[in-house]
């Protein structure tokens, strides 16, 4: 597993990736767990995507979508069937988490049919109303509004400043 995972590299998306990302997302929609994304939308937001690549082939992606100044969402997380079960999705989510922290977000959210996937990464199930930014941004326009069956999940983020301050305090205590 580690050998297969080691061959995966992550990078920031680019508009030239949009067609491949759109194809990956559209293929995953057949499972009924992703909302549709248009090619123009993906092209416009390509730089917000983390792209997983193996042998120059895109095998996974997800977008860090800002919902407000405080909350960002893991959106359109997809891993190609050929790359599943080796931790690619976790790698992508961890990179999105790091980016969200660097960009100053306080919370990272995910809306999912598979809460058991996100829970080991530190996400907790919360009432949808705790992520009003998502409801006002996307849910009210969704044809599945109030009947989607997704779980709202949130991961609180420590700011990089807080983490360095904590590290400094730990060093000071042990000195």
PyMOL commands that place a pseudoatom at each C-alpha (Angstrom):
pseudoatom trace, name=CA, resn=UNK, resi=1, chain=A, elem=C, hetatm=0, pos=[0.000, 0.000, 0.000]
pseudoatom trace, name=CA, resn=UNK, resi=2, chain=A, elem=C, hetatm=0, pos=[2.741, 2.506, 0.898]
pseudoatom trace, name=CA, resn=UNK, resi=3, chain=A, elem=C, hetatm=0, pos=[4.542, 1.841, -2.390]
pseudoatom trace, name=CA, resn=UNK, resi=4, chain=A, elem=C, hetatm=0, pos=[1.385, 2.617, -4.366]
pseudoatom trace, name=CA, resn=UNK, resi=5, chain=A, elem=C, hetatm=0, pos=[0.709, 5.684, -2.217]
pseudoatom trace, name=CA, resn=UNK, resi=6, chain=A, elem=C, hetatm=0, pos=[4.291, 6.902, -2.662]
pseudoatom trace, name=CA, resn=UNK, resi=7, chain=A, elem=C, hetatm=0, pos=[3.751, 7.124, -6.404]
pseudoatom trace, name=CA, resn=UNK, resi=8, chain=A, elem=C, hetatm=0, pos=[0.945, 9.637, -5.877]
pseudoatom trace, name=CA, resn=UNK, resi=9, chain=A, elem=C, hetatm=0, pos=[1.834, 13.313, -6.049]
pseudoatom trace, name=CA, resn=UNK, resi=10, chain=A, elem=C, hetatm=0, pos=[-0.399, 16.234, -5.157]
pseudoatom trace, name=CA, resn=UNK, resi=11, chain=A, elem=C, hetatm=0, pos=[-0.448, 19.582, -6.878]
pseudoatom trace, name=CA, resn=UNK, resi=12, chain=A, elem=C, hetatm=0, pos=[-2.632, 22.624, -7.338]
pseudoatom trace, name=CA, resn=UNK, resi=13, chain=A, elem=C, hetatm=0, pos=[-5.118, 22.435, -10.147]
pseudoatom trace, name=CA, resn=UNK, resi=14, chain=A, elem=C, hetatm=0, pos=[-4.845, 24.507, -13.285]
pseudoatom trace, name=CA, resn=UNK, resi=15, chain=A, elem=C, hetatm=0, pos=[-7.485, 25.486, -15.870]
pseudoatom trace, name=CA, resn=UNK, resi=16, chain=A, elem=C, hetatm=0, pos=[-5.823, 23.034, -18.269]
pseudoatom trace, name=CA, resn=UNK, resi=17, chain=A, elem=C, hetatm=0, pos=[-6.903, 20.252, -15.837]
pseudoatom trace, name=CA, resn=UNK, resi=18, chain=A, elem=C, hetatm=0, pos=[-10.577, 21.231, -16.005]
pseudoatom trace, name=CA, resn=UNK, resi=19, chain=A, elem=C, hetatm=0, pos=[-11.647, 18.645, -18.602]
pseudoatom trace, name=CA, resn=UNK, resi=20, chain=A, elem=C, hetatm=0, pos=[-9.978, 15.790, -16.706]
pseudoatom trace, name=CA, resn=UNK, resi=21, chain=A, elem=C, hetatm=0, pos=[-11.408, 16.977, -13.375]
pseudoatom trace, name=CA, resn=UNK, resi=22, chain=A, elem=C, hetatm=0, pos=[-14.865, 17.338, -14.913]
pseudoatom trace, name=CA, resn=UNK, resi=23, chain=A, elem=C, hetatm=0, pos=[-14.665, 13.804, -16.341]
pseudoatom trace, name=CA, resn=UNK, resi=24, chain=A, elem=C, hetatm=0, pos=[-13.586, 12.391, -12.971]
pseudoatom trace, name=CA, resn=UNK, resi=25, chain=A, elem=C, hetatm=0, pos=[-16.364, 14.219, -11.100]
pseudoatom trace, name=CA, resn=UNK, resi=26, chain=A, elem=C, hetatm=0, pos=[-19.007, 13.323, -13.702]
pseudoatom trace, name=CA, resn=UNK, resi=27, chain=A, elem=C, hetatm=0, pos=[-18.023, 9.633, -13.594]
pseudoatom trace, name=CA, resn=UNK, resi=28, chain=A, elem=C, hetatm=0, pos=[-18.375, 9.652, -9.796]
pseudoatom trace, name=CA, resn=UNK, resi=29, chain=A, elem=C, hetatm=0, pos=[-21.851, 11.183, -10.009]
pseudoatom trace, name=CA, resn=UNK, resi=30, chain=A, elem=C, hetatm=0, pos=[-23.166, 7.818, -11.175]
pseudoatom trace, name=CA, resn=UNK, resi=31, chain=A, elem=C, hetatm=0, pos=[-22.768, 6.626, -7.569]
pseudoatom trace, name=CA, resn=UNK, resi=32, chain=A, elem=C, hetatm=0, pos=[-25.228, 9.346, -6.575]
pseudoatom trace, name=CA, resn=UNK, resi=33, chain=A, elem=C, hetatm=0, pos=[-23.001, 10.954, -3.969]
pseudoatom trace, name=CA, resn=UNK, resi=34, chain=A, elem=C, hetatm=0, pos=[-21.726, 14.048, -5.760]
pseudoatom trace, name=CA, resn=UNK, resi=35, chain=A, elem=C, hetatm=0, pos=[-23.494, 17.130, -6.953]
pseudoatom trace, name=CA, resn=UNK, resi=36, chain=A, elem=C, hetatm=0, pos=[-23.057, 18.003, -10.623]
pseudoatom trace, name=CA, resn=UNK, resi=37, chain=A, elem=C, hetatm=0, pos=[-20.333, 20.451, -11.599]
pseudoatom trace, name=CA, resn=UNK, resi=38, chain=A, elem=C, hetatm=0, pos=[-20.160, 22.246, -14.917]
pseudoatom trace, name=CA, resn=UNK, resi=39, chain=A, elem=C, hetatm=0, pos=[-16.989, 22.476, -16.961]
pseudoatom trace, name=CA, resn=UNK, resi=40, chain=A, elem=C, hetatm=0, pos=[-17.017, 26.317, -16.826]
pseudoatom trace, name=CA, resn=UNK, resi=41, chain=A, elem=C, hetatm=0, pos=[-17.373, 26.201, -13.013]
pseudoatom trace, name=CA, resn=UNK, resi=42, chain=A, elem=C, hetatm=0, pos=[-14.454, 23.784, -12.658]
pseudoatom trace, name=CA, resn=UNK, resi=43, chain=A, elem=C, hetatm=0, pos=[-12.358, 25.826, -15.095]
pseudoatom trace, name=CA, resn=UNK, resi=44, chain=A, elem=C, hetatm=0, pos=[-13.062, 29.014, -13.130]
pseudoatom trace, name=CA, resn=UNK, resi=45, chain=A, elem=C, hetatm=0, pos=[-12.147, 27.391, -9.786]
pseudoatom trace, name=CA, resn=UNK, resi=46, chain=A, elem=C, hetatm=0, pos=[-9.366, 25.048, -10.971]
pseudoatom trace, name=CA, resn=UNK, resi=47, chain=A, elem=C, hetatm=0, pos=[-6.723, 26.753, -8.800]
pseudoatom trace, name=CA, resn=UNK, resi=48, chain=A, elem=C, hetatm=0, pos=[-8.753, 25.850, -5.689]
pseudoatom trace, name=CA, resn=UNK, resi=49, chain=A, elem=C, hetatm=0, pos=[-8.438, 22.134, -6.482]
pseudoatom trace, name=CA, resn=UNK, resi=50, chain=A, elem=C, hetatm=0, pos=[-5.883, 19.726, -5.111]
pseudoatom trace, name=CA, resn=UNK, resi=51, chain=A, elem=C, hetatm=0, pos=[-5.118, 17.211, -7.844]
pseudoatom trace, name=CA, resn=UNK, resi=52, chain=A, elem=C, hetatm=0, pos=[-3.701, 13.746, -7.183]
pseudoatom trace, name=CA, resn=UNK, resi=53, chain=A, elem=C, hetatm=0, pos=[-1.525, 12.411, -9.974]
pseudoatom trace, name=CA, resn=UNK, resi=54, chain=A, elem=C, hetatm=0, pos=[-0.029, 8.972, -10.582]
pseudoatom trace, name=CA, resn=UNK, resi=55, chain=A, elem=C, hetatm=0, pos=[2.152, 8.428, -13.645]
pseudoatom trace, name=CA, resn=UNK, resi=56, chain=A, elem=C, hetatm=0, pos=[0.975, 11.761, -15.115]
pseudoatom trace, name=CA, resn=UNK, resi=57, chain=A, elem=C, hetatm=0, pos=[-2.653, 10.625, -14.848]
pseudoatom trace, name=CA, resn=UNK, resi=58, chain=A, elem=C, hetatm=0, pos=[-5.161, 12.487, -12.661]
pseudoatom trace, name=CA, resn=UNK, resi=59, chain=A, elem=C, hetatm=0, pos=[-6.503, 9.940, -10.165]
pseudoatom trace, name=CA, resn=UNK, resi=60, chain=A, elem=C, hetatm=0, pos=[-8.175, 12.192, -7.618]
pseudoatom trace, name=CA, resn=UNK, resi=61, chain=A, elem=C, hetatm=0, pos=[-9.219, 15.709, -6.767]
pseudoatom trace, name=CA, resn=UNK, resi=62, chain=A, elem=C, hetatm=0, pos=[-11.105, 17.961, -4.384]
pseudoatom trace, name=CA, resn=UNK, resi=63, chain=A, elem=C, hetatm=0, pos=[-11.754, 21.670, -4.138]
pseudoatom trace, name=CA, resn=UNK, resi=64, chain=A, elem=C, hetatm=0, pos=[-11.166, 23.929, -1.158]
pseudoatom trace, name=CA, resn=UNK, resi=65, chain=A, elem=C, hetatm=0, pos=[-14.299, 26.031, -1.583]
pseudoatom trace, name=CA, resn=UNK, resi=66, chain=A, elem=C, hetatm=0, pos=[-14.640, 29.113, 0.624]
pseudoatom trace, name=CA, resn=UNK, resi=67, chain=A, elem=C, hetatm=0, pos=[-18.150, 29.448, 2.039]
pseudoatom trace, name=CA, resn=UNK, resi=68, chain=A, elem=C, hetatm=0, pos=[-17.319, 32.527, 4.132]
pseudoatom trace, name=CA, resn=UNK, resi=69, chain=A, elem=C, hetatm=0, pos=[-14.247, 34.194, 5.602]
pseudoatom trace, name=CA, resn=UNK, resi=70, chain=A, elem=C, hetatm=0, pos=[-14.329, 31.627, 8.425]
pseudoatom trace, name=CA, resn=UNK, resi=71, chain=A, elem=C, hetatm=0, pos=[-15.562, 28.413, 6.757]
pseudoatom trace, name=CA, resn=UNK, resi=72, chain=A, elem=C, hetatm=0, pos=[-14.270, 26.444, 3.781]
pseudoatom trace, name=CA, resn=UNK, resi=73, chain=A, elem=C, hetatm=0, pos=[-15.644, 23.215, 2.342]
pseudoatom trace, name=CA, resn=UNK, resi=74, chain=A, elem=C, hetatm=0, pos=[-14.089, 20.050, 0.970]
pseudoatom trace, name=CA, resn=UNK, resi=75, chain=A, elem=C, hetatm=0, pos=[-16.026, 19.935, -2.291]
pseudoatom trace, name=CA, resn=UNK, resi=76, chain=A, elem=C, hetatm=0, pos=[-16.071, 17.351, -5.081]
pseudoatom trace, name=CA, resn=UNK, resi=77, chain=A, elem=C, hetatm=0, pos=[-13.745, 14.855, -3.410]
pseudoatom trace, name=CA, resn=UNK, resi=78, chain=A, elem=C, hetatm=0, pos=[-13.233, 12.076, -5.927]
pseudoatom trace, name=CA, resn=UNK, resi=79, chain=A, elem=C, hetatm=0, pos=[-10.712, 9.261, -6.211]
pseudoatom trace, name=CA, resn=UNK, resi=80, chain=A, elem=C, hetatm=0, pos=[-10.648, 7.128, -9.351]
pseudoatom trace, name=CA, resn=UNK, resi=81, chain=A, elem=C, hetatm=0, pos=[-11.471, 3.464, -8.732]
pseudoatom trace, name=CA, resn=UNK, resi=82, chain=A, elem=C, hetatm=0, pos=[-7.948, 2.497, -9.806]
pseudoatom trace, name=CA, resn=UNK, resi=83, chain=A, elem=C, hetatm=0, pos=[-6.436, 4.514, -6.951]
pseudoatom trace, name=CA, resn=UNK, resi=84, chain=A, elem=C, hetatm=0, pos=[-8.833, 3.727, -4.104]
pseudoatom trace, name=CA, resn=UNK, resi=85, chain=A, elem=C, hetatm=0, pos=[-7.895, 2.042, -0.824]
pseudoatom trace, name=CA, resn=UNK, resi=86, chain=A, elem=C, hetatm=0, pos=[-4.355, 3.446, -0.735]
pseudoatom trace, name=CA, resn=UNK, resi=87, chain=A, elem=C, hetatm=0, pos=[-5.093, 6.699, 1.107]
pseudoatom trace, name=CA, resn=UNK, resi=88, chain=A, elem=C, hetatm=0, pos=[-5.323, 9.110, -1.826]
pseudoatom trace, name=CA, resn=UNK, resi=89, chain=A, elem=C, hetatm=0, pos=[-8.510, 10.720, -0.508]
pseudoatom trace, name=CA, resn=UNK, resi=90, chain=A, elem=C, hetatm=0, pos=[-6.965, 11.195, 2.930]
pseudoatom trace, name=CA, resn=UNK, resi=91, chain=A, elem=C, hetatm=0, pos=[-3.887, 12.755, 1.352]
pseudoatom trace, name=CA, resn=UNK, resi=92, chain=A, elem=C, hetatm=0, pos=[-6.083, 15.203, -0.553]
pseudoatom trace, name=CA, resn=UNK, resi=93, chain=A, elem=C, hetatm=0, pos=[-8.156, 16.113, 2.521]
pseudoatom trace, name=CA, resn=UNK, resi=94, chain=A, elem=C, hetatm=0, pos=[-5.012, 16.618, 4.599]
pseudoatom trace, name=CA, resn=UNK, resi=95, chain=A, elem=C, hetatm=0, pos=[-3.627, 18.979, 1.950]
pseudoatom trace, name=CA, resn=UNK, resi=96, chain=A, elem=C, hetatm=0, pos=[-6.934, 20.889, 1.859]
pseudoatom trace, name=CA, resn=UNK, resi=97, chain=A, elem=C, hetatm=0, pos=[-6.822, 21.133, 5.643]
pseudoatom trace, name=CA, resn=UNK, resi=98, chain=A, elem=C, hetatm=0, pos=[-3.301, 22.575, 5.537]
pseudoatom trace, name=CA, resn=UNK, resi=99, chain=A, elem=C, hetatm=0, pos=[-4.321, 25.072, 2.842]
pseudoatom trace, name=CA, resn=UNK, resi=100, chain=A, elem=C, hetatm=0, pos=[-7.418, 26.108, 4.773]
pseudoatom trace, name=CA, resn=UNK, resi=101, chain=A, elem=C, hetatm=0, pos=[-5.304, 26.766, 7.860]
pseudoatom trace, name=CA, resn=UNK, resi=102, chain=A, elem=C, hetatm=0, pos=[-2.763, 28.789, 5.861]
pseudoatom trace, name=CA, resn=UNK, resi=103, chain=A, elem=C, hetatm=0, pos=[-5.597, 30.821, 4.345]
pseudoatom trace, name=CA, resn=UNK, resi=104, chain=A, elem=C, hetatm=0, pos=[-6.975, 31.636, 7.814]
pseudoatom trace, name=CA, resn=UNK, resi=105, chain=A, elem=C, hetatm=0, pos=[-10.201, 29.620, 7.845]
pseudoatom trace, name=CA, resn=UNK, resi=106, chain=A, elem=C, hetatm=0, pos=[-11.517, 28.607, 11.262]
pseudoatom trace, name=CA, resn=UNK, resi=107, chain=A, elem=C, hetatm=0, pos=[-13.459, 25.528, 10.122]
pseudoatom trace, name=CA, resn=UNK, resi=108, chain=A, elem=C, hetatm=0, pos=[-13.309, 23.002, 7.323]
pseudoatom trace, name=CA, resn=UNK, resi=109, chain=A, elem=C, hetatm=0, pos=[-16.636, 21.425, 6.427]
pseudoatom trace, name=CA, resn=UNK, resi=110, chain=A, elem=C, hetatm=0, pos=[-17.712, 18.455, 4.362]
pseudoatom trace, name=CA, resn=UNK, resi=111, chain=A, elem=C, hetatm=0, pos=[-21.163, 17.355, 3.293]
pseudoatom trace, name=CA, resn=UNK, resi=112, chain=A, elem=C, hetatm=0, pos=[-21.184, 13.628, 2.710]
pseudoatom trace, name=CA, resn=UNK, resi=113, chain=A, elem=C, hetatm=0, pos=[-23.150, 10.402, 2.540]
pseudoatom trace, name=CA, resn=UNK, resi=114, chain=A, elem=C, hetatm=0, pos=[-20.145, 8.650, 4.141]
pseudoatom trace, name=CA, resn=UNK, resi=115, chain=A, elem=C, hetatm=0, pos=[-19.466, 10.240, 7.543]
pseudoatom trace, name=CA, resn=UNK, resi=116, chain=A, elem=C, hetatm=0, pos=[-17.366, 7.239, 8.542]
pseudoatom trace, name=CA, resn=UNK, resi=117, chain=A, elem=C, hetatm=0, pos=[-14.816, 8.287, 5.942]
pseudoatom trace, name=CA, resn=UNK, resi=118, chain=A, elem=C, hetatm=0, pos=[-14.295, 11.761, 7.418]
pseudoatom trace, name=CA, resn=UNK, resi=119, chain=A, elem=C, hetatm=0, pos=[-14.600, 10.920, 11.133]
pseudoatom trace, name=CA, resn=UNK, resi=120, chain=A, elem=C, hetatm=0, pos=[-11.113, 9.324, 11.447]
pseudoatom trace, name=CA, resn=UNK, resi=121, chain=A, elem=C, hetatm=0, pos=[-9.674, 12.555, 10.006]
pseudoatom trace, name=CA, resn=UNK, resi=122, chain=A, elem=C, hetatm=0, pos=[-11.148, 14.536, 12.921]
pseudoatom trace, name=CA, resn=UNK, resi=123, chain=A, elem=C, hetatm=0, pos=[-14.444, 15.697, 11.385]
pseudoatom trace, name=CA, resn=UNK, resi=124, chain=A, elem=C, hetatm=0, pos=[-17.586, 15.599, 13.556]
pseudoatom trace, name=CA, resn=UNK, resi=125, chain=A, elem=C, hetatm=0, pos=[-21.196, 15.355, 12.468]
pseudoatom trace, name=CA, resn=UNK, resi=126, chain=A, elem=C, hetatm=0, pos=[-23.085, 18.575, 13.207]
pseudoatom trace, name=CA, resn=UNK, resi=127, chain=A, elem=C, hetatm=0, pos=[-26.604, 19.817, 12.444]
pseudoatom trace, name=CA, resn=UNK, resi=128, chain=A, elem=C, hetatm=0, pos=[-26.796, 21.363, 8.980]
pseudoatom trace, name=CA, resn=UNK, resi=129, chain=A, elem=C, hetatm=0, pos=[-27.816, 24.659, 10.543]
pseudoatom trace, name=CA, resn=UNK, resi=130, chain=A, elem=C, hetatm=0, pos=[-24.363, 24.882, 12.150]
pseudoatom trace, name=CA, resn=UNK, resi=131, chain=A, elem=C, hetatm=0, pos=[-22.987, 25.479, 8.656]
pseudoatom trace, name=CA, resn=UNK, resi=132, chain=A, elem=C, hetatm=0, pos=[-25.406, 28.159, 7.517]
pseudoatom trace, name=CA, resn=UNK, resi=133, chain=A, elem=C, hetatm=0, pos=[-22.833, 29.375, 4.996]
pseudoatom trace, name=CA, resn=UNK, resi=134, chain=A, elem=C, hetatm=0, pos=[-23.323, 26.150, 2.998]
pseudoatom trace, name=CA, resn=UNK, resi=135, chain=A, elem=C, hetatm=0, pos=[-27.109, 26.331, 3.211]
pseudoatom trace, name=CA, resn=UNK, resi=136, chain=A, elem=C, hetatm=0, pos=[-27.183, 29.928, 1.940]
pseudoatom trace, name=CA, resn=UNK, resi=137, chain=A, elem=C, hetatm=0, pos=[-24.490, 29.344, -0.688]
pseudoatom trace, name=CA, resn=UNK, resi=138, chain=A, elem=C, hetatm=0, pos=[-25.527, 26.034, -2.227]
pseudoatom trace, name=CA, resn=UNK, resi=139, chain=A, elem=C, hetatm=0, pos=[-28.285, 24.080, -0.506]
pseudoatom trace, name=CA, resn=UNK, resi=140, chain=A, elem=C, hetatm=0, pos=[-31.190, 26.436, -1.159]
pseudoatom trace, name=CA, resn=UNK, resi=141, chain=A, elem=C, hetatm=0, pos=[-30.514, 26.195, -4.912]
pseudoatom trace, name=CA, resn=UNK, resi=142, chain=A, elem=C, hetatm=0, pos=[-30.056, 22.422, -4.932]
pseudoatom trace, name=CA, resn=UNK, resi=143, chain=A, elem=C, hetatm=0, pos=[-32.843, 20.234, -6.376]
pseudoatom trace, name=CA, resn=UNK, resi=144, chain=A, elem=C, hetatm=0, pos=[-32.259, 17.845, -3.442]
pseudoatom trace, name=CA, resn=UNK, resi=145, chain=A, elem=C, hetatm=0, pos=[-32.689, 20.561, -0.790]
pseudoatom trace, name=CA, resn=UNK, resi=146, chain=A, elem=C, hetatm=0, pos=[-34.080, 19.084, 2.455]
pseudoatom trace, name=CA, resn=UNK, resi=147, chain=A, elem=C, hetatm=0, pos=[-33.990, 15.561, 1.044]
pseudoatom trace, name=CA, resn=UNK, resi=148, chain=A, elem=C, hetatm=0, pos=[-30.334, 14.958, 0.147]
pseudoatom trace, name=CA, resn=UNK, resi=149, chain=A, elem=C, hetatm=0, pos=[-29.468, 12.630, 3.016]
pseudoatom trace, name=CA, resn=UNK, resi=150, chain=A, elem=C, hetatm=0, pos=[-26.000, 14.094, 3.418]
pseudoatom trace, name=CA, resn=UNK, resi=151, chain=A, elem=C, hetatm=0, pos=[-24.356, 14.589, 6.782]
pseudoatom trace, name=CA, resn=UNK, resi=152, chain=A, elem=C, hetatm=0, pos=[-22.838, 17.964, 7.643]
pseudoatom trace, name=CA, resn=UNK, resi=153, chain=A, elem=C, hetatm=0, pos=[-19.385, 17.510, 9.126]
pseudoatom trace, name=CA, resn=UNK, resi=154, chain=A, elem=C, hetatm=0, pos=[-16.974, 20.063, 10.551]
pseudoatom trace, name=CA, resn=UNK, resi=155, chain=A, elem=C, hetatm=0, pos=[-13.310, 20.075, 11.488]
pseudoatom trace, name=CA, resn=UNK, resi=156, chain=A, elem=C, hetatm=0, pos=[-12.194, 23.028, 13.642]
pseudoatom trace, name=CA, resn=UNK, resi=157, chain=A, elem=C, hetatm=0, pos=[-8.874, 24.422, 12.446]
pseudoatom trace, name=CA, resn=UNK, resi=158, chain=A, elem=C, hetatm=0, pos=[-6.202, 25.897, 14.655]
pseudoatom trace, name=CA, resn=UNK, resi=159, chain=A, elem=C, hetatm=0, pos=[-4.554, 28.844, 13.028]
pseudoatom trace, name=CA, resn=UNK, resi=160, chain=A, elem=C, hetatm=0, pos=[-0.874, 28.499, 12.224]
pseudoatom trace, name=CA, resn=UNK, resi=161, chain=A, elem=C, hetatm=0, pos=[-0.263, 31.278, 14.765]
pseudoatom trace, name=CA, resn=UNK, resi=162, chain=A, elem=C, hetatm=0, pos=[-2.011, 29.258, 17.502]
pseudoatom trace, name=CA, resn=UNK, resi=163, chain=A, elem=C, hetatm=0, pos=[-0.038, 26.140, 16.589]
pseudoatom trace, name=CA, resn=UNK, resi=164, chain=A, elem=C, hetatm=0, pos=[3.304, 27.959, 16.765]
pseudoatom trace, name=CA, resn=UNK, resi=165, chain=A, elem=C, hetatm=0, pos=[2.263, 29.551, 20.031]
pseudoatom trace, name=CA, resn=UNK, resi=166, chain=A, elem=C, hetatm=0, pos=[1.350, 26.110, 21.424]
pseudoatom trace, name=CA, resn=UNK, resi=167, chain=A, elem=C, hetatm=0, pos=[4.668, 24.669, 20.218]
pseudoatom trace, name=CA, resn=UNK, resi=168, chain=A, elem=C, hetatm=0, pos=[6.489, 27.571, 21.870]
pseudoatom trace, name=CA, resn=UNK, resi=169, chain=A, elem=C, hetatm=0, pos=[4.645, 26.984, 25.145]
pseudoatom trace, name=CA, resn=UNK, resi=170, chain=A, elem=C, hetatm=0, pos=[5.439, 23.253, 25.021]
pseudoatom trace, name=CA, resn=UNK, resi=171, chain=A, elem=C, hetatm=0, pos=[9.118, 23.982, 24.421]
pseudoatom trace, name=CA, resn=UNK, resi=172, chain=A, elem=C, hetatm=0, pos=[9.124, 26.537, 27.244]
pseudoatom trace, name=CA, resn=UNK, resi=173, chain=A, elem=C, hetatm=0, pos=[7.509, 24.040, 29.641]
pseudoatom trace, name=CA, resn=UNK, resi=174, chain=A, elem=C, hetatm=0, pos=[10.066, 21.360, 28.850]
pseudoatom trace, name=CA, resn=UNK, resi=175, chain=A, elem=C, hetatm=0, pos=[13.057, 23.694, 29.073]
for i in range(1, 175): cmd.bond("trace and resi %d" % i, "trace and resi %d" % (i + 1))
show_as sticks, trace
zoom trace
